[in-house]
Amino acid sequence: MAAGPRSSSLIASFSEQWLIMVGMTLLLCGFLAYIIYDAVVVTAAELLHRLLMISPVLLVLAVHWLSTVPSADRLKFPMPVSEPDAIHRAGASPWGLAVVLLFLFFLIYYQPSLHGLIF
């Protein structure tokens, strides 16, 4: 009968060691996941920063491309219009370019505020 209490204390110490080992493993895995997550977030922030810095240039290039490409080679965007030549009769005022320039001036003027807001 002396073997009974001794074997139960052995099982209890084995399960405690097992729980400590599992807990330490989970803690280590959690720490490694945090390090990897932090690196991914930093990389994504750098890529977003680069995209925000180059987006005005891409916007100007897109406007230039859309204004120089003949209408037959342009991408077809479904837009409801009343008549095919209605845009040409509206006049030669470049409202689209004015809006793009105002948007660029807004981005340049408020760059420190936007930079502090985003990053």
VENWODA-V32985 format. One record per backbone hydrogen bond with DSSP energy under -0.5 kcal/mol. NH is the residue of the N-H (numbers start at 1). CO is the residue of the C=O. If there is no record, write none. Layout:
# VENWODA-V32985
NH,CO  NH,CO
This chain:
# VENWODA-V32985
4,1  5,1  6,2  7,3  8,4  9,5  10,6  11,7  12,8  13,9  14,10  15,11  16,12  17,13  18,14  19,15  20,16  21,17  22,18  23,19  24,20  25,21  26,22  27,23  28,24  29,25  30,26  31,27  32,28  33,29  34,30  35,31  36,32  37,33  38,34  39,35  40,36  41,37  42,38  43,39  44,40  45,41  46,42  47,43  48,44  49,45  50,46  51,47  52,48  53,49  54,50  55,51  58,54  59,55  60,56  61,57  62,58  63,59  64,60  65,61  66,62  67,63  68,64  69,65  73,70  74,70  77,75  78,76  79,77  86,83  89,85  90,86  91,88  94,92  95,93  98,94  99,95  100,96  101,97  102,98  103,99  104,100  105,101  106,102  107,103  108,104  109,105  110,106  111,108  114,110  115,111  116,112  117,113  118,114  119,115
